[in-house]
Amino acid sequence: MKFSIGILAHNEEKNIASTLCSLLEQTLLTQAIPNVSEVEIIVVPNATTDRTASIAEDILSNSIPSQTSDAARYRVVSLKEAGKSNAWNQFVHHLSAPDADFLILMDADIQFYEPDVLLKMFNSLELQPDKWANTGYPLKSAVLKENKTILEKISLEISKQSKERFPQICGQLYMARADKLRLLALPVGFSGTDGFIAEMICTNFFTQEYNATKMMLLLETPSHTFEAYISPLSFIKHERQLTKAIMGHQWMYKHLKSVKSQSNQPLGEYIRTRNENEPDWVSTVYRANTFQADKQWTWFIPAWLFFRRFKLFRNKNLVKRVILTPAVLFASMVDWFVFCLANQDLNRRAYQSYWR
């Protein structure tokens, strides 16, 4: 089996070193694993303006000195074009080894929870050949701190109460079968790539009802830690962009379903063609859904989003519901404020593009 690991990075000079050191401690790279013949690491700095690429090159050249080894090899490929979706397309379709059996996508600011994470992900996929991907199991890095701030404690408690254990693509880390992932292409400039990838996999490109457990796996133990948004301003900014991404997903799905109903062309091929011939086509799809000649202002955010926090009450007894009520109400009010900001952006046709 051959593995290709793609690390998509944008201005991560503060984190790339620790992430690579954590990766290089994985048993998939440090030990001879039966049936594993090659592992390549490809760092893809994306329109960076800092030392991400040079730091990655220094660390990998010292850790993997022989580029002629069949066991492990590396490359650092800097892209001038901005956009995580573009970096993803380049790695999956052009940079990764054509004969790779598995592709591993990861961000440049995570830490592996234990040395056997990648091996566990691989073994679970090997045991279930009908599954397309293993999505990992992320934890906020604050969980490992002895002295947590009040904001960190609140963040961890909200995560604990709202955690739903089912497979969902987390762009921070996941492993997928190369032949399956290469059926897909991401629209250039598209935001919220994780949800889009999960939708395509779990519906098999809109040929079946969404079924995460049928198509993907989730590790039983934590796979990695990440730095969560703790400051209020950072959190609001992130949620504002996420809300716009949710709307963009709905419009893109509607568009792609229409294309599929009218043509036999595979969706991955359709997306690649549009990317090449019309780089701004995502904005065209968005404008078609936001422009209304007879209205100067429209409300776009769906009602179900306003009540998403109340899912925490499911399967909770009366005492826990009473305890949770203040937190749910406060979080919901923050949501509603964010929705107003996001809706304002959509009325101004201010669409979000990742890393742009």
Backbone torsions as a table, in degrees:
resi	resn	phi	psi	omega
1	MET	NA	140.9	178.4
2	LYS	-118.1	139.3	-178.2
3	PHE	-119.9	142.4	173.3
4	SER	-125.8	121.6	-177.7
5	ILE	-105.4	119.7	178.6
6	GLY	-106.9	121.9	178.4
7	ILE	-109.0	105.7	-178.1
8	LEU	-88.5	122.2	-170.8
9	ALA	-133.7	144.4	173.7
10	HIS	-140.1	111.4	179.2
11	ASN	49.2	58.8	-177.9
12	GLU	-115.8	35.6	-178.1
13	GLU	-62.4	-23.6	179.4
14	LYS	-80.2	-19.8	-173.2
15	ASN	-117.7	-23.5	-170.3
16	ILE	-60.9	-34.8	-178.1
17	ALA	-64.7	-49.5	-178.6
18	SER	-67.5	-33.8	177.9
19	THR	-66.0	-45.4	179.4
20	LEU	-65.7	-39.8	178.0
21	CYS	-63.1	-38.4	177.2
22	SER	-65.6	-41.3	178.4
23	LEU	-63.8	-43.2	-175.8
24	LEU	-68.8	-10.4	175.6
25	GLU	-90.6	-3.5	179.1
26	GLN	-68.4	137.1	-177.8
27	THR	-61.2	-23.9	176.8
28	LEU	-61.3	-24.1	-179.6
29	LEU	-106.4	-23.9	-174.0
30	THR	-97.0	-17.6	-176.3
31	GLN	-126.2	157.0	174.3
32	ALA	-78.7	114.7	-178.1
33	ILE	-104.9	127.8	177.0
34	PRO	-54.1	137.2	178.0
35	ASN	74.5	1.6	176.7
36	VAL	-109.0	114.0	-175.2
37	SER	-101.9	-25.2	-176.0
38	GLU	-157.3	141.1	173.5
39	VAL	-132.6	122.2	176.4
40	GLU	-112.2	144.7	177.8
41	ILE	-114.7	124.4	178.8
42	ILE	-123.9	112.4	176.5
43	VAL	-90.5	128.5	-176.5
44	VAL	-119.7	83.0	174.3
45	PRO	-64.5	133.7	-171.0
46	ASN	-115.1	104.5	178.0
47	ALA	49.4	43.1	-176.4
48	THR	-79.9	152.5	177.4
49	THR	-121.0	14.0	179.9
50	ASP	-125.1	-157.5	-173.4
51	ARG	-98.3	23.1	-179.4
52	THR	-53.4	-49.2	-175.4
53	ALA	-65.5	-45.7	-176.9
54	SER	-67.9	-37.5	177.7
55	ILE	-65.0	-44.0	178.7
56	ALA	-61.6	-42.6	179.2
57	GLU	-61.8	-44.0	-179.5
58	ASP	-62.1	-46.9	-176.9
59	ILE	-65.6	-46.7	-176.2
60	LEU	-70.8	-35.3	179.7
61	SER	-66.8	-32.0	177.5
62	ASN	-79.7	-27.7	-176.8
63	SER	-91.6	-30.9	-179.9
64	ILE	-126.6	73.7	-171.8
65	PRO	-68.0	-27.9	-175.8
66	SER	-99.8	112.9	177.6
67	GLN	-82.9	-1.4	179.5
68	THR	-96.7	-3.0	-178.8
69	SER	-71.6	139.0	176.4
70	ASP	-80.3	-18.3	-175.4
71	ALA	-75.6	-43.8	-178.2
72	ALA	-149.5	142.1	176.8
73	ARG	-149.4	165.5	-177.6
74	TYR	-146.0	161.9	171.3
75	ARG	-149.2	149.6	169.9
76	VAL	-118.3	115.4	-175.9
77	VAL	-120.1	106.9	-179.2
78	SER	-85.3	137.0	178.0
79	LEU	-109.6	135.6	177.2
80	LYS	-77.6	-32.5	-176.4
81	GLU	-72.9	139.4	177.1
82	ALA	-83.1	156.9	173.7
83	GLY	118.7	123.1	179.0
84	LYS	-66.1	-35.4	179.4
85	SER	-63.4	-38.0	176.6
86	ASN	-65.8	-42.6	178.4
87	ALA	-62.0	-40.4	178.7
88	TRP	-62.2	-48.2	179.9
89	ASN	-59.3	-42.9	-178.8
90	GLN	-63.2	-44.9	-180.0
91	PHE	-65.8	-51.2	-173.7
92	VAL	-65.1	-41.1	-171.1
93	HIS	-102.8	-17.0	-174.4
94	HIS	-129.5	-35.6	-173.4
95	LEU	-92.2	-37.7	-179.0
96	SER	-68.5	152.7	-178.6
97	ALA	-58.7	129.4	-178.3
98	PRO	-58.6	-27.8	-178.3
99	ASP	-98.6	14.0	177.5
100	ALA	-64.8	140.4	177.4
101	ASP	-89.3	-33.8	-179.0
102	PHE	-132.3	140.3	174.1
103	LEU	-110.7	135.5	177.0
104	ILE	-117.6	121.0	177.7
105	LEU	-105.9	133.6	178.6
106	MET	-149.7	153.1	175.1
107	ASP	-84.2	167.3	-174.9
108	ALA	-95.7	17.5	-177.9
109	ASP	-136.8	36.3	178.9
110	ILE	-119.1	164.8	175.4
111	GLN	-128.2	131.0	178.0
112	PHE	-68.7	141.3	-175.6
113	TYR	-75.1	-32.1	179.0
114	GLU	-154.7	162.1	-174.2
115	PRO	-66.6	-21.1	-173.6
116	ASP	-97.4	13.0	-174.1
117	VAL	-57.9	-54.1	-176.6
118	LEU	-65.0	-35.9	178.4
119	LEU	-66.2	-40.0	177.4
120	LYS	-63.6	-41.7	179.2
121	MET	-62.7	-42.2	178.8
122	PHE	-65.0	-47.5	-178.4
123	ASN	-61.1	-39.1	-179.7
124	SER	-68.2	-35.7	176.8
125	LEU	-70.7	-35.4	178.0
126	GLU	-64.3	-35.4	-179.2
127	LEU	-75.5	-21.0	-178.4
128	GLN	-129.5	80.0	-173.9
129	PRO	-65.6	-12.2	178.5
130	ASP	-81.9	-12.2	179.7
131	LYS	-84.9	142.7	-177.9
132	TRP	-89.2	-31.6	-172.1
133	ALA	-151.4	157.4	170.6
134	ASN	-117.9	124.4	-167.2
135	THR	-94.3	-4.0	-179.7
136	GLY	73.7	-179.9	-174.9
137	TYR	-144.8	93.1	-174.9
138	PRO	-80.5	150.4	172.9
139	LEU	-130.6	145.3	173.1
140	LYS	-67.9	137.3	-175.8
141	SER	-61.6	-24.0	-178.9
142	ALA	-62.2	-21.2	-178.6
143	VAL	-63.6	-22.6	-178.3
144	LEU	-91.7	-8.0	-177.7
145	LYS	-80.6	139.6	177.4
146	GLU	-76.6	-43.7	-178.8
147	ASN	-108.0	95.7	-177.0
148	LYS	-91.1	144.8	174.0
149	THR	-75.7	167.7	179.6
150	ILE	-63.4	-41.5	178.9
151	LEU	-63.4	-37.9	178.1
152	GLU	-66.5	-39.7	178.0
153	LYS	-63.4	-42.3	178.7
154	ILE	-63.8	-44.4	-179.9
155	SER	-60.5	-43.6	-179.9
156	LEU	-67.9	-37.3	-179.8
157	GLU	-67.2	-41.5	177.5
158	ILE	-61.9	-42.4	178.4
159	SER	-63.1	-41.2	-179.6
160	LYS	-62.2	-42.5	-177.3
161	GLN	-74.3	-30.4	-174.0
162	SER	-100.1	0.5	-175.8
163	LYS	-65.1	122.8	175.3
164	GLU	-114.7	121.0	-173.4
165	ARG	-89.5	87.1	173.1
166	PHE	-149.1	156.0	-176.7
167	PRO	-64.1	130.4	173.1
168	GLN	-151.6	131.1	-175.8
169	ILE	-58.6	125.5	173.7
170	CYS	-115.5	113.7	-175.5
171	GLY	-60.6	-14.2	177.3
172	GLN	-65.0	-34.0	-179.2
173	LEU	-168.5	124.7	169.2
174	TYR	-160.3	157.6	179.1
175	MET	-121.9	137.5	-178.4
176	ALA	-142.0	155.8	174.9
177	ARG	-68.4	129.4	-173.4
178	ALA	-60.6	-41.9	-177.1
179	ASP	-65.5	-30.6	179.1
180	LYS	-77.4	-45.2	-176.7
181	LEU	-66.3	-30.5	-179.2
182	ARG	-75.4	-6.0	171.4
183	LEU	-73.7	-14.4	-174.1
184	LEU	-107.8	149.8	168.1
185	ALA	-134.8	148.6	179.5
186	LEU	-98.2	137.1	175.1
187	PRO	-60.7	127.8	-179.1
188	VAL	-64.7	130.8	-178.0
189	GLY	87.4	0.5	-178.0
190	PHE	-78.5	140.1	-179.6
191	SER	-102.8	161.6	179.4
192	GLY	64.3	51.5	-173.9
193	THR	-62.9	-30.4	-176.8
194	ASP	-58.2	-51.2	-178.3
195	GLY	-63.0	-36.1	180.0
196	PHE	-66.6	-45.2	178.6
197	ILE	-60.6	-44.3	179.6
198	ALA	-62.1	-41.5	-179.6
199	GLU	-62.0	-44.3	-178.9
200	MET	-65.9	-41.7	179.9
201	ILE	-68.0	-48.7	-170.6
202	CYS	-77.0	-13.9	173.0
203	THR	-107.3	1.2	-174.7
204	ASN	49.6	52.8	179.2
205	PHE	60.3	47.4	175.8
206	PHE	65.2	28.4	176.4
207	THR	-101.3	-4.4	179.4
208	GLN	-151.2	167.4	175.5
209	GLU	-67.1	149.3	-179.7
210	TYR	-58.8	123.1	-179.5
211	ASN	-145.8	95.5	-175.8
212	ALA	-67.2	-43.4	-175.3
213	THR	-70.6	-21.7	178.1
214	LYS	-76.5	-33.5	-171.6
215	MET	-105.1	-19.7	-173.4
216	MET	-135.4	161.3	178.0
217	LEU	-115.8	158.0	175.8
218	LEU	-132.2	128.6	178.4
219	LEU	-61.8	146.2	177.8
220	GLU	-78.6	-24.6	-179.9
221	THR	-113.5	156.4	-178.7
222	PRO	-57.7	143.1	-179.3
223	SER	-102.6	-36.4	-176.3
224	HIS	-162.0	165.9	175.6
225	THR	-116.3	155.5	-180.0
226	PHE	-144.6	158.0	178.0
227	GLU	-84.2	117.1	-179.7
228	ALA	-84.0	161.7	174.3
229	TYR	-74.7	116.5	-177.6
230	ILE	-105.7	-42.6	-177.9
231	SER	-67.8	141.9	-178.5
232	PRO	-56.4	-42.2	-178.2
233	LEU	-65.7	-41.7	178.4
234	SER	-64.7	-40.8	179.9
235	PHE	-63.8	-45.5	-179.4
236	ILE	-63.8	-41.7	178.1
237	LYS	-61.0	-44.4	-179.8
238	HIS	-63.7	-45.9	-178.7
239	GLU	-66.9	-33.6	177.2
240	ARG	-63.0	-45.2	178.3
241	GLN	-68.1	-37.5	179.9
242	LEU	-64.2	-39.3	179.2
243	THR	-62.6	-43.0	177.9
244	LYS	-65.7	-35.6	177.9
245	ALA	-64.5	-39.2	178.4
246	ILE	-59.9	-44.7	178.6
247	MET	-65.0	-41.8	178.9
248	GLY	-60.9	-37.3	177.6
249	HIS	-61.2	-46.3	-178.1
250	GLN	-60.3	-42.2	-179.8
251	TRP	-69.0	-38.9	179.3
252	MET	-68.5	-40.6	178.6
253	TYR	-61.6	-42.4	179.0
254	LYS	-61.1	-42.3	180.0
255	HIS	-64.7	-46.5	-176.7
256	LEU	-69.3	-33.7	175.7
257	LYS	-64.9	-37.3	177.1
258	SER	-65.4	-42.4	178.0
259	VAL	-61.6	-44.2	-177.7
260	LYS	-64.5	-36.3	-179.4
261	SER	-71.4	-20.3	-176.1
262	GLN	-105.7	-9.3	-175.1
263	SER	-146.6	153.2	176.1
264	ASN	-92.3	1.5	-179.6
265	GLN	-65.3	129.0	176.9
266	PRO	-56.0	141.9	-175.9
267	LEU	-63.6	-36.9	177.9
268	GLY	-60.5	-42.0	178.5
269	GLU	-67.1	-39.6	178.4
270	TYR	-61.2	-45.4	-178.8
271	ILE	-64.2	-43.5	178.9
272	ARG	-60.5	-41.8	-179.8
273	THR	-64.4	-43.6	179.1
274	ARG	-65.3	-39.3	178.2
275	ASN	-58.5	-42.3	-176.7
276	GLU	-73.8	-40.2	-173.3
277	ASN	-91.3	-23.0	-176.7
278	GLU	-147.7	80.6	-174.2
279	PRO	-56.2	-25.0	-177.2
280	ASP	-100.8	22.9	-172.6
281	TRP	-68.0	-25.2	177.5
282	VAL	-62.6	-44.1	177.6
283	SER	-63.1	-32.2	176.7
284	THR	-63.2	-43.0	177.6
285	VAL	-64.1	-42.8	179.8
286	TYR	-62.8	-45.9	-178.3
287	ARG	-61.2	-34.6	179.6
288	ALA	-63.4	-23.9	-178.1
289	ASN	-100.5	-14.2	-178.6
290	THR	-108.9	-22.3	-178.3
291	PHE	-84.1	122.1	175.5
292	GLN	-132.8	110.7	-171.5
293	ALA	-60.2	-28.8	-175.2
294	ASP	-91.3	2.4	-177.6
295	LYS	-132.8	140.9	174.9
296	GLN	-93.2	-18.7	-178.0
297	TRP	-148.0	136.7	-178.3
298	THR	-137.4	145.4	173.1
299	TRP	-94.2	121.5	-174.5
300	PHE	-105.2	-29.2	-171.1
301	ILE	-69.4	125.2	-177.5
302	PRO	-69.9	152.4	-175.0
303	ALA	-62.9	-33.4	-174.7
304	TRP	-62.5	-27.1	179.2
305	LEU	-66.3	-29.8	-177.6
306	PHE	-65.8	-23.8	-174.3
307	PHE	-114.5	16.0	-175.6
308	ARG	-64.1	-32.9	-178.4
309	ARG	-66.4	-25.2	-176.4
310	PHE	-72.7	-6.6	173.8
311	LYS	-63.8	-19.8	178.2
312	LEU	-61.1	-23.1	-177.7
313	PHE	-77.4	-13.4	-177.9
314	ARG	-61.9	135.2	177.5
315	ASN	59.2	22.5	176.5
316	LYS	-105.6	141.3	177.7
317	ASN	-76.0	174.9	-173.5
318	LEU	-60.9	-41.0	-178.1
319	VAL	-62.6	-46.7	-179.6
320	LYS	-66.3	-34.0	177.7
321	ARG	-64.3	-41.5	178.3
322	VAL	-63.1	-42.4	-179.7
323	ILE	-65.5	-39.1	-176.7
324	LEU	-77.2	-22.8	-171.8
325	THR	-53.8	-49.8	-179.9
326	PRO	-58.8	-43.1	-178.6
327	ALA	-66.1	-41.4	-179.9
328	VAL	-65.2	-42.7	179.6
329	LEU	-65.0	-43.3	179.0
330	PHE	-62.8	-47.0	180.0
331	ALA	-62.7	-36.4	179.3
332	SER	-66.9	-39.6	178.1
333	MET	-64.7	-37.5	174.6
334	VAL	-63.3	-43.3	176.7
335	ASP	-55.0	-48.3	-175.4
336	TRP	-63.8	-36.6	175.5
337	PHE	-63.9	-44.2	179.0
338	VAL	-62.4	-41.4	-179.8
339	PHE	-61.2	-38.1	178.1
340	CYS	-64.1	-41.5	178.2
341	LEU	-64.6	-44.9	-179.5
342	ALA	-64.3	-41.6	179.9
343	ASN	-63.8	-36.6	176.3
344	GLN	-62.2	-42.1	177.5
345	ASP	-60.9	-44.2	-178.2
346	LEU	-65.0	-35.4	176.0
347	ASN	-68.3	-26.7	176.9
348	ARG	-89.7	4.3	-176.4
349	ARG	59.9	33.1	179.0
350	ALA	-93.0	87.3	-177.1
351	TYR	-87.9	147.5	-178.2
352	GLN	-91.7	135.5	171.7
353	SER	-123.7	133.3	-174.5
354	TYR	-69.7	129.6	179.0
355	TRP	62.8	31.2	176.2
356	ARG	-116.0	NA	NA
